[in-house]
């Protein structure tokens, strides 16, 4: 922007230079007319001087004539010369008087005309200069006023130098910009990545908040279910455990952890039991919950649920399931369940896929 401003200054100086050239040419024209006016005056002065010289020469000639006249008296030639001399003087004065009157009249008219032209042109020149000065001040600011008091070429050169300095400075800035541009692009990419990570963080925070809410709801639901479970559920659970363990364990307690009581009245934490017994208790828990959910006799589907049971535990579980009124669907990749059902002579439908 600074360079553009100085370009305007330089342009204004150029305009001023051209205008001043026009004014100088016009002023030179006026000076020529003034010199012509002076030359005319000089001619008149010279004419007067020539007249004075002629008078002096006439006086000298008259003196010589008188001298000759006194020296040669009654001489016809002297008489003729005297007549010619007087006639010449008379003719000269008459003719020159007439010429001088005409020349003086013409000269006075020309002088007055030239003087009037010079006077008018000076007024026009002065008005044009003032008008141009005011136009420049109004258009480019008061700083232009100082140009009228200084050498316009010096100011023009100063502005050209300032312009070149600003162009050099702009080149340096462009070079610095080209060097910093890759860093700026890297910064922009980092800002974009930061925004992406910020969005991901917000999404993770939302998910975490959702998980926290879900966890809290599950905990509340667990507490509610635990507090709302009736003694009938524990009785059913204990009956299932007692049946499938063949009376080894007779009661199950569900508090902060699951505990079982054996037929001797001794209570064990579930982590103190064997793996097979733990599987029996969890199986009993799932079946009891399924039976408690609805009073209707909906099907119970068991998919590979007996992998960790030995044959004795599996036989006990199948006997219990067979005693239920629900439809039992067993999905298995081996024939252990089928062989035990055949051994017990239970009625069932076998489908091989």
Residue, then its C-alpha position, 0 to 999 in steps of 0.5 A: x500500500x505504501x508503494x502505491x501511495x508513492x506511485x501516486x506521488x510520483x505521478x503527481x510530480x510527473x504531472x507537475x513537471x509537464x505542467x511546469x514545462x508548459x508554463x516555462x515555454x509560455x514564460x519564455x515566449x513572454x520573455x521574447x516579446x519583452x525582449x522585442x519590446x526592449x529592442x524596439x526601444x533600443x532602436x528608437x534610442x539609436x535613431x535619436x543617437x543617429x540624429x544627434x550624430x547627423x546634426x553634429x556632422x552638419x555643424x562640422x560641414x557648415x563650419x567647413x563651408x563657412x571657412x571655404x566661403x570666407x576663403x573663396x569669395x564670389x566663387x560660383x562653385x561655392x554658391x552652388x555648393x552652399x545651395x546644395x548643402x542647404x537643399x540637402x539639409x532641408x530635404x533630410x529634415x522634411x523627409x525624416x520628419x515625415x518618416x519619423x512621424x509614421x514610424x513613431x505612430x506604428x511603433x507606439x501601436x506595436x509597443x502598446x499591443x505587445x505590452x497588452x499581450x504580455x500583461x494579459x499572458x502574465x495574468x493568465x500564466x499566474x492564474x493557471x499556476x495558482x489553479x494547478x497548484x490548488x488542484x494538486x493540493x486538493x488531489x494529493x494533499x498539502x505535501x504537494x505545496x512544498x514542491x512549488x518551493x523546491x526543484x521538481x527534478x530533485x523531488x522526483x528523483x527522491x521519490x524514484x529512489x524511495x520507490x526503488x527502496x520499497x520495491x527492494x523491501x517488497x522483494x525481501x518480504x516476498x522471499x521471506x514469505x516464500x521461506x515461511x510458506x511451507x512452515x505456515x502450511x505445516x502449521x495449518x495442517x497441524x491445526x486441522x489435525x488438532x481439530x480432528x483430534x479434538x472432535x475425536x476426543x469429544x466423541x470419545x468423551x461422549x462415548x465414555x459418558x455414555x458408558x459411564x451412564x450405562x454402567x451406572x444404570x446397570x449397577x442400579x438395575x443390579x441393585x434393584x434386581x438384587x433387592x427385588x428378587x423374592x425368596x422364591x427365586x432363591x428357593x428355586x435356585x437352591x432346588x436346581x443346585x441341589x438336584x443337579x449336584x445330587x444333594x451335595x449342595x443344598x442352598x445358594x446365597x447371592x449377596x456381594x458374591x455368590x456363596x453355597x451351603x453344603x448338606x453339612x451346613x458349611x458355607x463356601x465362597x464360589x471361588x473355593x469350589x471346583x470348576x465343574x461345581x462352579x459351572x453347575x451353579x452358574x447353569x442353575x442361576x441362568x435356568x432359574x432366572x429364565x424360569x422367573x422372567x415369565x410365567x409362560x412355558x417358553x423354550x429354553x435353548x442351550x448351545x454347547x452348554x455342557x462342554x465342561x461337565x463330566x458324564x455324571x454331572x451331565x446326566x444329573x442336568x439332563x434329568x432335571x431338564x427332562x422334568x421341566x414342562x418347557x421345551x428344551x433345545x440342545x445344540x451340540x457338536x458331539x453325541x454325549x447328550x444323545x447317548x445319555x438320553x438314549x441310556x435313560x430311555x428318554x423320549x426326544x427328537x433328534x435332528x442332525x444338520 
